[in-house]
Amino acid sequence: IIVKITARFNQGLECHLTSKASRLEMETTTGSPIQPQGPGNEESHYREANFLIDVPRQILALTKKNFILAYRNRTATFLRVFSSFFFILLIYLVNEALKGRFAADPYYKDYPNPPRKVIDGIPDCTRQASNDNQCYVFGYTPAPDVSGNGYHPDTDYSSVSAFVTSTSATCQPADCDEMFRVHQVVRKIMGQNMINSQVKQIDGSGVVGFRNQSALDDFLFNNPTKVKGAYVFASPNTRTINFVLQVNSTQSTSRGTWSRAYIDLALPMQAMAHKAIASFLNVADNIEIGTQLFAHPAFDVSTFEGTVAPLFLLGCAMFPFVIQMSEVVMERELKLRQALQAMGLYDTAYWLSWHIYQSGMAWLFGFFIWVFGMIFQFRMFLKNDFGVVFLTFWLFGQAMVGLGFLIGAFLSRASQAVTVGFAVFLVGFVLYFMISFGGIPYGGDSSAPFSYDQNMTSGNYTKKTNGDQALAPLIAAIPPTLLIQCIADMGRYTAADTANGIRFSDSDSYCQLSDNCDPDYSINRCWRCFIALYFLYSLIGLYFENILPDAMGVKKPFYYFLLPSYWGLSQAKVTDKVDVIESSTDEDVIAEEGETQARANQPMAHTSAIEIRGLRATFKRGGKAFHAVKCPWYCVEKRQLFALLGPNGAGKTTTINMLTGFLPPTGGNALVCGESIAQAGGMARIRNFMGLCPQFDILWQYLTAREHLVLFGTIKGLAPASLLAEADRRIEEVRLTQSANQYAGSFSGGMKRRLSVAVALIGNPQVVYLDEPTTGMDPINRRHVWDVVEA
C-alpha cells in the first residue's frame, strides 16, 4: 500500500524516501504511533480479467447507475422526458384562441357550398390619431361648401331653391340642380344605412362635403386619418347618377383585427350608394345587395398547430439536448471517468453504457411526445401513423445523442455544455425560419426544392448540376434541419380537413416533386440520415475524446488507432536507462538506488510489489522544462505500507498519477507486480488488481455508500456472489454502517474520504494507492482509518 502524506518541514531539513524499513512510524495528532504492517492473508475476491465477461457486467452496472441518478435527480429528468407536455399544452391553448379568431374566415376554411351574405352598411368611423378631434364616416363632392371648411348635410330640403337659399350656395342653375340631387342621394345613404340588418342612420356631423374634387383631395391629403372613404358624384340627372369611390386603403387595427379596405369599406359604400340611387330614381324602394364566395378548399391552415406549432415542436425536441450535454461533460469535469478507468473500467463499457442510457431517454421522449399529442387531439398526431411520428422524434433524439458526444469532447465544464447546448438550440430556431418560410433547401408550399430547376413551360423538374445541389446534403448534416423538414411534411399532409396524413408504408413514396417535396429528403430517408448521423457523430466524438486532453491533460497521438499497441497486438519494448537529474547525498537513498538499478532491464525481484525505475515527469513552466519527478530508483516490497512523505510540490501526487495511469511518464518506467506502466497493455492489466483513493472524491451525490461499493466492486471484477457481502464489510470497516443507505452528497468531508478509502480497498486488491486519504477527518476516525489500512 502506497500512502501519500503532505508534511511541513523546517528550513534546511531534508526528507528522503526509503523502503528499507519494514515498519514505518507515523505520529498522529494524539501522539500515539501507528505500527503499519503488510496486508494480511485475506483472500482476494478478484478473478482473472475476461473482456467478454467484464464488459457486459460493467455496461449493466453503469447503465443502472445512470438510470438511478436520473430517477433521483427528478427535476432534470422530468423536464427532459415530460417537457413535451408543457410545449404541447402551450400549443393547445394558443391553438384554441386562434381557432376562435379565424374559424369563420373563408381563407382558412373549406367552402364547398358557400352561403350568400348581404352586404352591411358603412361602418362608423374611429379616430386613428390622438390629435383627431373629429372623424367622418365618408366625404363627398359636390356640396355647397361656402366656408371652405366642409359642409355637413344634416337637413332635408323640398326644392332646389330652398336648398340654395338655406346653404347660401353660389352656383349656376345647372350646377345647383346637380348639387341638390347629390344632396338628396347623400341623405338617402345616411338614412338607409344598415348594420347587421338594422337601420343605423348616419348623423350629419359624420359626413363632410366639399365643392369640388380638388377641395376634397386637399382635405384628404392634409387629414389622412379623418375620413375613411369618399364619393365623387358626376353629372347627376333624373335618369343616371355616376359616382367614383375613394377609399383610404391604409391598414389599421381595431381590437387586434386588421382592416380590409375593399371588403370592410368599399363594398358597403358601393352597396349603400346603389340602394340610395335606386330609391332616388324610383327604380326600387328596397333592394338587397349581397356577395357569395366562390366554392374552394381552405387556402391555408387557420390553426396554430399547422403554422407556428412546428417551431414549438422543434424547441421541444431540442430541449433534452441541453440536459444531455450537461450530464456527459459533468463526469469529465469531476474526473469520474478517469477514476473509473483507473479501477479497471473498459472504455467500451463506459461509452456503451452512456449511449444505452441516452438512447433510452430519447426513446421515452419520442413516445411521450406522441402520447401528449394524442391527448390534445392534434391532427399531426391523429392522422399520421404512430410509427411515423414516434420514429421521427426518437431517431432525431438519437442523432442529437451522437452530436452531443461529439461537442462534449471539446468541453471541460458542465457550464460550458449548457451554454453550447442553448447555442445549438438557437441555431435550430434560425434554421426553422429558413426552411419553413423560405423553403430552402427542401422546398415548400410555394417553392421548389433548391436542388432542382423547374421548367416554367412544362412544369418538369431537373436536378441541378452546379454547386447548388451540395447545399441540401450539407445542411442535412445538422439534425435539426431534417426534423424541421419532417415536421413540415407531417403538418402539410394533415392540414386540410380532407387530408389523411402519412402512412408508415408510404413514408418514402408520399414525397413527390410535383408537390414541391424533395424525394431525397422524405421522412423515411430522414430516418436513415438520423441513424447515419448518430453513428458518424459518435465515432468522430470518440476519436476526439482520445486525441484531445482529458481532465488530467492526457491525450493520444492523432494516429493512435493505427498503432498495433492500441489494439493489443504488440507492446513496445521499454529499456531501463539510468538518468540523473538531481543526485542524493543520503546514504540509505543511494544504497536503495544501487540495489534497484542493479536489476535494470531485468524482471523485478520476487519480493517486490512495485519497482520505480528512473520514473520521470517533466512539464513546461514559463517555456522551461520543470521536473516534477526526478528519476528516482526504489522498490516497494510486498505486504508493506509505503509512505511518500514530503511538502507540497514534491511530486507525490504526480508519482501516484503515473503509477495509476492518470498521467503517462515522460521517461523511465515502473513495474507493478511484474507489469510495466509504460506499456498500454501492462497498465490495463495493472488496473485489474489495483485500488485507488485519489485526492478528489470519486463519488456521485445521488448514489448511496452501498451503491458506490457495489458499482466499483463490479468494475473491479468481483464475483457477484461475494459482492454485497464485501461491500457491507468495507462499509463496516470505515464506520459508515448507519449511513450505508444515505446519499453521498449528504456526507461530510470526512465521511466522503472514508467512503473513498472503502472504494479503494474493496475486493482486497494487490496494490492500493491512497492519496491523502485522511484529509478532513477528525482525529478518532483518522486513527481508525489508519488501523484499517495497516490491517
N, C-alpha and C positions, 0 to 999 in steps of 0.2 A: 504494500500500500504506500503510495507516494502522497504526502501531505504538504501543501504549501502554507507557510506561516510568514506573515509580514511582521518584521521586528524593527525597532528603532535602536540605533547604536550610538554610543558616544563617539565623538570625533577621534579618528586615528585608530579605532578598534576594528580589526579585520574579522570577517566571518567567512568560513570555508565550509565546503561540503565534504562529508566523509561518509562512507558506508562501512567502515571498518568495525565500528561498534555494533555489537549485536543487540544492544539496548540503547534507547535514546531517552534521556530525561528531559521533560518539558515542564517548566514550572507554571502552574496555573495561578489564577488570581487568589486562590486560597492558600497558596504556598506549598501545597502537597504535590509531590512528584508523581507523574503517571509513568508506569513501567510498561511501555508497549512491547508486545511480543508478536511474533509472526502469527498469521492466520492459523486457526485451529484445524483440526482434521475433519471439519464439516464436509459432508458430501456435496459436490456441486450439482445443481439442478439443471445445468446446461447439457444439451446434447449436441452432436456434431451438426454443423450448419448444412442445410439442404435447401437449395434455392426453390425447388418445386414445392416443398412443404412450407418453408418460411414465408415466401411471398404471399400466397393466399391468406395465411393467418394474419400477416401484417396488414394486408389490404382490408380484411374483415375488421380488425381491431381499430384501424384508423378511420374507416368509414363509420363504424359505430361511434367512435369519438366525435366525429364531425356532426352526426345527427343528434347526439346527446347535447352537444354545445348549441346546436340550432334550436333544439327544444327548450333548453334552459334560457337562452337569450331570446325570449319570446317576442320582444318588441321588434327587433330587426327581422326575425323570421316571419312574424305576422305581416309586417309591411311588405316583405319580399313576396310572399305567397298570395296574400289577400289584398294587395294594393289594387288589383284589378277591380275589386268590388267598389272601391271609392271612385275610381275613374269612371266605371260604367254607371254608377249611381249619378255622378255629375252629368254624364251624357244624357241619362234618362230625364233628369229634372229640366235641363235646358231644352231637350227634345220636346217635352210636353208643352213647355212655354211657347216654343216656335210653332208647334202644331196648331195651337190656339190662334197664333198670329197669322199664319199663312194657309190654314186648312182650306179656306174658301177661295184662295187665289187661283184662278184658272191656269196660270202658268205652271203651277205645281200639282195639278190635278188632272186625272183622266176625264175627258168630256166627250163621251160617245153620243149623248143626247143633250146638248147644251140648252138651257132654258132661255126664253125671251125675257128681257129686262127693260122696263120702262125707264127712260132717262129722267133722272131727277132734275130739279130746278137748279138755279145758280146758287152756289153756297155763299154763306156770309163771308165777309172779309175779316181778316185777322191782322192786327198790327204786327209788322215784321221787324220794325226798328224801334228802339226805345224812345227816339225823339219824334216818332209819328204821333201827332195828336188827333189824327183823323185818317180813316181809310175808307175806300169806296168799293162797293160790290162791282160796279162797272162804270165806265165812262162812255160818252158817245158824242157824235157830231153829225149834223149841225145843231146848234142850240142858240137861244137868244142871250148869249153871254155878253152883256153890256159892259160889266166892270172889268172883264178880262181875268177874273179870279175863279171862274167856273159858275155854271148855272145849275140849280137843284130843282128838278121837275116835281114839285110837291103839290101841284094843283091841276085839276082837270078844267078845260075850257070848252065852251059850246060852239065857239066860232073863231075864225081867224082873227077878226077884228078885236074880239075880247082878249085873245092871246097876245096880239101885238100891243094893245093898249096896256095890259097888265104888266107885261115884261119889258115895256119900253124898247122893243126891238126896232132897230133901224135896218130896213131891208126893202128890196124891190118886191112888188106884189107876188111875182112868181116864186121868189126865194122865200117870202113869208109863208106862202102856201106849202112849200116843201118842208119848211121848218116846223109848221103846225102839224103836218102829217107825221113827221118823225116824233114829235112830242106825244101824239096820240098813241103811236106804236110803243114808245118807251113806257108810257103809263100803263098800257096793257101788259107789257112784260113785267112791270113791277107788281101789278095786281094779280096776275095769273101764276106767279112763281110758286112752284110746288116742291116741297121737300118731304120725302118718304110718303108720297101720296096725300100729303096735307098741304093746303094753301098756306104759304108763308110769304106775305106781301113784303116788298122791299120799300123801306121808308125813303122819302125824297132826299133826306140828308145822306143816304147811302149811295146816291147816284150823282155824277157830276157831268155836265155837258159843256162843250166848247164850240165856238162859232165856226171853226173850220178845222181841217185835219192838221194844219200846221200848228195851230194853237194846242191841239190835243197832243201832238208829238212833243212839243216843247214841255208840256206839263209832265208827260210820262218820262221824258229824259231827266228832268230835274227832280222828279219824285218817283224813283223806280220801285218803291215798296208800297205805295199808297193805293194803286189801282191794280186789280187782278186781270181785268180784260176790258176791251172797249169795242163799240160798234162804230163803223164808219158807213153811214147811210148815204146813198147816191140816187138822185133823180126819182124821188118817190112821187107816184101819181095814184089815180084812182084804180089802176089795174095792176101795177107792179111796184114793188119796193125792193131795191137791191141793197145789199149790205156786205161789208167785209169785216171779219173778226180780227182783232188784235189781242193776243194772249201773252201774258207775262210767263215765259217758259222757264224762268229761274226757279230751280227746285228749292223747296223749303220743307221743313218738318213740322209736324203737329203731333205731339204725344208719341214721338218715335216713328211716325209714318211719313214717308216722303211723298210730296205732292206729285201728281202726274198731270201736266198742263192740258194735254189733249183730252184725256178721259174725264178728269175732275172738273174742267172748266170750259174747254172749247165745245164739247158736245152739249152740255147743259145750256150754254149761251145760245148755241145754234138752235136747239130744240125750242127754247122759250121764245126766240125771235120768230121762228116759223109759226108757232101757235098764235103769237100776237098778230103777226101779219095776216094769217088766215082769218082771224077774227075781225081784223080791221077791214079787210077786203070783202067781208061777208061770205067767204068761201065755206067756212065751218066755224061753229062756235066752240067746239070742243074736239080737238084732235089729239091722238096719243102717239108719241114717237118713242120707239124702243130700239134696242140693239140685241143681237144674238151672236154669240161666238161661233166660229167655225168648229165643227167636231174635230177633236185632236187628242192625242195622248199627252201625258204630262211631259213638259219640256225639260224639267229639272226636278230634283228631289227637294221637297219642302222641309224635310226633317234635318235636324242637327246630326242625326245618325248618319245620313248619307253625304253630308258636306264637310263639316269640321270634325265630326267624331273620329275619323281616321287619325287625325292629329293627336287626339287624346289616347287612342289605342296604341299609337307609336310610343308616346310617353309612358303609357302603362307597361308596355313590353320592355322598354329600356330601363325602367326604374330598378329592377333587380340587379342590373349590371353594376350599378354603383355599389351596392352592398357586397356583391361578389368580389369586386376589385379590392375592397377593404379587407375582406376575410383572407384572401390569398396573400396579400402583402403583410398583413399583421403578423403572421408566423415568421416571415422573414425578418421583420423589424425586431421581434422578440428573440431571434436566433433559435427558435424552437426546432426548425428543420435541421440545422447543423447539429444541435444536441441529439436529436433523434438518430441522425446518421452516425454520430459517434458511438451510439449504443448498439449499432448493428442494423439500422434500418436500410433497406434497399431503396434506391431511387425509384425503381419501377413501382414498388409498393406505395411509396409516398404519392407519386403523381397519379397513379391509377385510382387511389382512394379519393383524391380530390376530384378527379374527373367523374367518378361514380356519384359522389355527393352532389356536385354541381349539376350533373345531368338529371339526377333525381329531383332537385329543386326546380329545374327547368320544366320537367315533366309535370310536376304539381302545378306550376304556374300556368302551363298551357291548358291543363284540364280545368282548373278553376275559372279561368277567364271564359271558357266555353260555358261552364255551369252558370256563371253570373250573367252572361249574355242571354242565355235561355230563360233565366228567371225574369229578366226585364223585357223579354219578348222582342228583342231587336231582330229585324229582318235578316241582317247579315248572318246571325247565328241560327235563326229558324230555317231559312231557306237553303243555305249551303249545307252540305253533308258534314256530319260530325268530324269525319276524318280530315276533310279539307281545312276546317277551322283549327282543329287540335294540332295537326301536324305542322301547320304554318307557324303557329306561335311556339310550339315545342322546339321544332328544328331551328327556328330563329334563335331561341334561347341557347341551343347547343352551339350555334355559330358564335354567339356572344361569349360563351364559356371559353372557346378557343381564343377569341380576341382578348378576353380578359387575362388569360395566362400569358399571352404574348406581350401585352402592355405592362403587365405586372413584373416581367423580367427586367424592365428598365427602372423600376421604382424601388425605393428602400424604406418608405414610411407610409403608414396607413393614411395619414392626412393627405399625402400626395395622391394616393389612389382615389380618394373621394373627389379631389379636385379634378383629376383627369377623367374620372367617370362622368362627372357632370359636364365636362367639356365635350366628351363624346355624345352625351345626351343632347347638348345644344346643337352639335353638328347634325345630328339626326333631324332636328326640327328644321334647320335650314334646307337640308336635302328634301324634306317633305314638301316645302313650297315649290321647289324647283321641279319635282317630279309630278306632284298632284296638280299644280296650276299651270306649270309651263310645259308639261308633257315630255320633259327631257329626262332620260333618253328613250323611255319605253313607250311613248305615245300616250294619247288620252282621248277624251270625247271628241275634241275638235282638232287634234294634231296627230300627224302620222309618226310612227317610230323614227327616232333620229337616225337610225342605221339604214333607212330606206328612203328612196326617192319615189314620188308618186307622179305618174303621167296624168296631167290635168285633162287630157282629151279622153283617154281610155279608162283612166282610174286605176290602172295596174301599178303594182309596186315592184321596184327593182332594188336590190341591195347595193349600197354604195361601195365603191372600190377605193375611195380615198381614206385618209386617216380618220374621218368622222366615224367610221364603223368601230373604231377602237374605244370610243367613249363609253359605250354601254358596258362592255366587259370590265373596263377599269372602274367604273362606278359600282358595278356589281360586286367588286371585291370588298365593299363596305356593306356589311349585313343589313343595316337599317334601310338601305335603298331597296333591297329586294323585298323586305317586309312592307314597305310603303307601296310597292307595286302589287303585292299580293292583296293587301287590304283594299287598294283601289279597285282591283278586279272583283273581289268578293262584294264590295259595295255596289259597283256598277251593274253587276248581273243580278242584284236583288233590289235595285232602287225602285223600279216600276211595280205597280200593283200586280201586273200580269207576269212578272219575271219569276223564274223557278229556281234561280241560284245555280251553283256549280256542283255537279255530281262528282263523286270521287273517281268514278270510271272515266269522266270527261275532263279531269284536271289538267290534261295536256291539250286535247283536241278543241276545247272551247275557244281557245285564243286564236283568232283569225286576223289577218292583215286587213281584211275588209271592214273590221270593226276598230281599226286603228290600234290593234293589240299586237305587240311584238311576240311572235310564236317562240322565239328563242328564250323568252322570259315568262312563259306561262307559269302557273302556280306549281305544277309538277316539276318543272325544270328549276324553279327557285328552290324547291326542296332539295334537289340534288346539289345545287350550289351551296346551300346551307351546310350539308353534310361534308362537302369537299372543303369548304372554308374552315369548318371545325377541325378537321384533321390537319389541314395546311397550317393554320394558325397555331395549333397545339405543337406540331413538330418544330416550327420556327421558334416558338416560345421556349421549348425545351433546349434548342440549340443556344439561344441567347442566355438562358439560365446557366449554361455551362461556361460560356466564354466571357460573360460579364462578371465583375467582382461580386461575391456573395456578401453576407453580413459580416464575415470575418476578413473580407478583402481578397479572398482566394478566387482565382479564375483559371480556366484551362486554355490551352492554345486553340486558335480558331480551327485548326485541323485535327482536333482531339479525336474525332470519330474515325480518322484514318490510321490511328496508332494501333498496332496489334495489342499493346498492353491494355488499351481501353476495353477490348473485347475478351481479355484474359487469355490471349493466345500465346503471349510471351512476356517475359519480365526482363527489364533492363538490369544488367549486372552492376551492382554497386561495389565500388572499390574503396576500401578504407584508406584514408590518407591523413598523415599526422600534420596538421597545420597549427601554428602557434600565433595567436593574436595578442594574448597577454599572459605572460608566464607567472606562475605562482611561486612563492617563496616558502610556503608551508610544507613541512616535511611529509605529513600524512597525505596531503593532496598530491604531492609529487610521487609518493610511493603508489598511491591508488592509480594515478595516471599511468605509471610504468607498467603495473600489472595488467591494466586493461589494454594498453597499447600493444602489449606482447601478444595479444590474441587478435590483432588486426588481420582482416581478411580470412579469419578462421571462424568456425562455429562458436557460439557463445558457450561459456562454461556451464556444466550441468547444474551447478549450484546457483546460477544467476537467473533471476526473473527478467531483469532489464539490464542492458548494457548500452551506455551512451558512448558513442564512438565519434568524437570530433564534431558534435552537433553544432550547427551554426545558423543563426538567424540575423540577417542584415537588412536594414531598411534605409530608405533615403530620408534624410532630415536636413532641410536647408540646402539641398543639392549635394550633400556629402553623405558618404556611407556611415551608417550608425550600426554598430554591432550590439544587438540586444543579448545574444547568447554567443559566447566566445570560445567555441570549440572545446568544451570540457570532455574529459575521458573518465568515466567511473561506472561502477556496476551496482545494481541493487540485488541483493541476494533474495532467494525465495523465503517465504514465511517471515518477512521483515517489514517493519514500519519505517519508512524512509522520509525524512523531513527536508524540504527545501526551505532554508531559513535565510532571510535577507531583507533589506529595506525595499521600499517602493522603487521600481525601475531596475531591479537587479536581474530581471529576466526569468523569474519563476513562472509566471503565467504563460509567457511565451514558450518556455520549455514544455509545460503541460500541453499547450495548444498544439505543439509539434508532435508530441507523443500520442495525442488523441486524434490527430488528423485534421484538426481545425485549420492549421497552417502547414504548408509544405516547408520542409527545411531548405534553407538557402544552400547549405553544404553539410557534409558529414552524414552520419547515419545513426540509427538506434535500433537495437534488436529487442523485441518484446516476446518472450517465450519462443525464441528462435525465428520469429518473423520480422522482416525489415519494414520500418515505417516509410522508407524511401521508395518502396515499390507499391503500386496501387493494389495489386493482389494481396501483398503482405498486410497492408493496412486494413483491407477488408476482412481478412481472417482475424486480425487482432481485435477488431470491434466485436467479434462474436463472443469473446470471453473477457471483455473489458467493462468495468464500471466507472462512471464519471459523475462527479458533482462539481460543475463549473462555478465560476464566480457569480454568475447570474442564475436565478431560479428558473428551471425548465418546467414551468407549471402553467396550467390553464385555469383561469379564475372560476370557471363553472364546472370543473371536474372535482370530485371528492378525492380525499387522500387514497382511499382504497382503489378507486378507478385509475388513478395515476399509476399505482404499483402494478395493477393488472395489465394496463396498457404497456408499460415498459417491460414487464416480465414477458409479455407476448412478443415484443420486438426483439428481446434478447434471446428468444427461442426456448423459454422454459417449457417443460412438459405441461400440458393442460391439466393433468391430474393433480399436480402439486402447486398450481399457480395461485389459487385462492389461499391455500394454507401458507404458502411462502409470503404472500402479501400481508396476511394478518400477522405473521411472525415479525416481519420487519416493522410494521406499524407499532406493535407492542414494544419492540426494542427501542424505538425512538420516542416512546411515551406519547403516542397520538391515538391510543385506542378509543378514548372518549370522543375524539374529533374525526374518527375514520370516515364518517359519512357526511362531514361538513365540506362545503366548497372551499377550495384552496384560496380563493380570493378573499375569504373572511379570516384567513390565518394572519397572525402577527409575523413580523420579520423572522423571529427566532423559530417559530413553528414551520415556516416555509423552508428554512435551512435544514431543519430536522427531516422534513419530508424529502428534500433533495438528497440528503445523506442516505435515507432509506432506499430511494430510487437507485443510487449508485451501488448499494450493497445487495440488492435483490438478486437472488439466484446464486449468491456466493461466487462472484467472478474471480478469475485467477489473478487479475490485476485491477486495482482500484486507484483512481486519481481523485483527490479531494482538494479543491482549490478554495482555501479559507472557509472550511465547512462550518465553523462555529461563529461566524460573523453575526452579530445581532442577538446572540443567545445570552441568557442570564447565567451566572456562574454555576448554578446547580445543574442546569441542562447541558451546559458546556462540558462539565466534568463527566456527566453521564454519556454524552455522545463520544467522548474520548474513550471511555470504558468499552462502548460498543465497538468502536473502530479497532482497538487493540485486541478485542476478543476474537 
